[in-house]
Amino acid sequence: MKRRLRVFLIMLLLGAFPAQAAGYKYAHNDAEYSVMLPEAPAVETIWADAGNVPYLENPPKDGAIGEIATFRRVAMETEESFAVKITFVKADDDFLTQLTEEKMKETLENDFKWSFLKEQKFSFSTDPKSTLKWATVSGFSLDQKKRPFYSTGHYLAGKQSIMLIKVQYNVENETFDDYYRKLSDNITYLAQ
């Protein structure tokens, strides 16, 4: 028995057993993009008939048309925070084809209008072979204790939906910086 335990511990130390993937891959069933989060988010369905459909100019009149996923972590000892809000909404061709770089930038800037971002940056890219578009706004502000606070928003337009990812966190917190690095490195288009 002791020998088996020793063999197990040695194999574990040597990495014989695959490590569990760190994080949770979030994607709505109808989404065209996935995002890596530290763990499963809280989710809320967006119902067309509730009248609270974000981002769409002429949303459908009934049915479930999207989801809002939120994840928040606070370091109790420092009161630093990491927050993510992901909004997924099904969109029609008319909306997606009329979605321009300027409209995407305006939407992202509107999402951060109360953050008073300094050193604000904007980037935009599109896939010439498809309707895929990606816009990003980022910048810095200060939290209530005057510590640097990073804010970024990604607007992802697919062939039949949009996804907006809003992230805000204290950059001096190494754990939160790692969370964001994993999130941003793992935003993936899911081929439909």
C-alpha positions in Angstrom: 0.0 0.0 0.0 2.8 2.4 0.9 4.6 1.6 -2.3 1.5 2.4 -4.4 1.1 5.7 -2.6 4.8 6.5 -3.2 4.4 5.7 -6.9 1.3 7.8 -7.2 3.0 10.8 -5.5 6.1 10.5 -7.6 4.0 10.3 -10.8 2.1 13.3 -9.7 5.2 15.3 -9.0 6.7 14.3 -12.4 3.6 15.4 -14.2 2.4 12.0 -15.3 -1.2 13.1 -14.8 -2.4 16.0 -17.0 -3.0 19.2 -15.2 -6.6 20.4 -15.1 -7.2 23.3 -17.5 -7.3 26.6 -15.5 -10.4 28.5 -16.3 -13.8 28.2 -17.8 -14.5 28.6 -21.5 -17.7 30.7 -21.8 -19.8 30.6 -24.9 -23.5 30.9 -25.3 -25.0 28.0 -27.4 -25.7 30.4 -30.3 -22.5 32.5 -29.9 -19.9 32.8 -32.5 -17.1 33.6 -30.0 -15.9 32.0 -26.8 -14.0 33.6 -23.9 -11.8 32.1 -21.2 -12.8 33.2 -17.7 -11.3 32.2 -14.3 -14.6 30.3 -13.5 -18.2 30.1 -14.6 -20.0 33.4 -14.8 -23.4 34.3 -13.5 -25.8 34.5 -16.6 -29.0 36.3 -17.3 -31.1 35.7 -20.5 -32.0 38.7 -22.6 -35.7 38.4 -23.6 -36.8 40.5 -26.5 -40.3 41.2 -25.0 -38.7 42.5 -21.8 -37.7 45.7 -23.6 -34.1 45.7 -22.3 -32.3 44.5 -25.4 -28.8 46.2 -25.5 -27.0 47.4 -28.6 -29.6 46.5 -31.3 -31.4 49.4 -33.0 -34.4 47.3 -34.0 -34.5 44.1 -31.8 -36.9 41.3 -32.4 -40.2 41.4 -30.6 -40.2 38.1 -28.8 -38.1 35.2 -27.7 -34.7 34.8 -26.1 -32.1 36.7 -28.1 -29.0 36.8 -26.0 -27.4 36.6 -22.7 -25.4 38.7 -20.2 -22.6 36.9 -18.4 -20.9 38.5 -15.4 -17.8 37.6 -13.4 -16.4 39.6 -10.5 -13.6 38.9 -8.1 -12.5 41.2 -5.2 -9.2 40.8 -3.2 -10.5 41.3 0.3 -7.3 42.5 1.8 -6.6 45.2 -0.8 -10.2 45.8 -2.1 -8.8 45.5 -5.6 -11.3 44.1 -8.2 -11.6 42.3 -11.5 -14.9 42.5 -13.3 -16.1 41.1 -16.7 -19.4 41.7 -18.4 -20.1 39.8 -21.6 -23.1 40.7 -23.6 -24.1 38.3 -26.4 -27.0 39.3 -28.7 -28.3 37.6 -31.9 -28.3 40.1 -34.8 -29.7 40.1 -38.3 -27.8 40.7 -41.5 -29.1 44.2 -41.9 -27.7 45.3 -38.5 -24.4 43.5 -39.1 -23.7 44.9 -42.6 -24.4 48.4 -41.5 -22.1 48.1 -38.5 -19.1 50.4 -39.2 -15.9 51.1 -37.4 -17.3 54.4 -36.2 -20.5 52.8 -34.8 -18.5 50.2 -33.0 -16.1 52.8 -31.6 -19.0 55.0 -30.4 -20.7 52.0 -28.7 -17.6 51.1 -26.8 -16.8 54.7 -25.8 -20.4 55.0 -24.6 -20.0 51.9 -22.4 -17.0 53.6 -20.7 -18.3 57.2 -20.6 -18.4 57.2 -16.8 -14.8 55.7 -16.5 -13.1 58.9 -17.8 -10.4 56.9 -19.5 -6.9 58.4 -19.9 -4.5 57.3 -22.6 -7.5 55.9 -24.5 -6.6 53.7 -27.5 -8.9 52.3 -30.2 -8.2 49.5 -32.7 -10.3 48.0 -35.4 -9.9 45.0 -37.7 -12.1 43.2 -40.2 -11.8 39.9 -42.1 -12.1 40.8 -45.8 -13.4 37.3 -46.6 -16.4 37.5 -44.2 -18.4 39.9 -42.1 -16.3 39.4 -39.0 -15.3 42.7 -37.3 -13.4 43.4 -34.1 -13.1 46.8 -32.3 -11.3 47.5 -29.0 -11.2 50.5 -26.7 -8.9 50.6 -23.8 -7.5 53.1 -21.3 -6.7 53.8 -17.7 -8.4 55.5 -14.8 -8.0 55.5 -11.1 -10.0 53.6 -8.5 -11.4 55.1 -5.3 -8.0 54.7 -3.6 -6.2 56.4 -6.6 -4.7 53.1 -7.9 -4.4 52.4 -11.6 -7.4 50.8 -13.0 -7.5 49.3 -16.6 -10.6 49.3 -18.6 -11.1 47.6 -22.0 -14.0 46.7 -24.2 -14.0 44.3 -27.2 -16.8 44.5 -29.7 -16.9 41.3 -31.8 -19.3 41.1 -34.7 -19.9 37.7 -36.3 -22.1 36.5 -39.1 -25.3 36.3 -37.0 -24.5 37.8 -33.6 -22.5 40.4 -31.7 -20.5 39.9 -28.4 -19.3 42.8 -26.3 -16.7 42.0 -23.6 -16.1 44.7 -21.0 -13.3 44.2 -18.5 -12.1 46.5 -15.7 -9.5 45.7 -13.1 -6.6 46.9 -10.9 -3.5 46.4 -13.0 -1.1 46.2 -10.0 -2.8 43.0 -8.9 -0.7 40.2 -10.6 -3.5 37.6 -10.3 -6.0 40.0 -12.0 -3.4 40.9 -14.7 -3.0 37.1 -15.3 -6.8 36.7 -15.6 -7.0 39.4 -18.3 -4.0 38.0 -20.2 -5.7 34.6 -20.3 -9.0 36.1 -21.3 -7.6 38.3 -24.1 -5.4 35.5 -25.4 -8.3 33.1 -25.6 -11.1 35.1 -27.3 -11.8 32.6 -30.1 -14.1 32.6 -33.1 -16.2 29.4 -33.3 -16.6 28.5 -36.9 -20.3 28.1 -37.6 
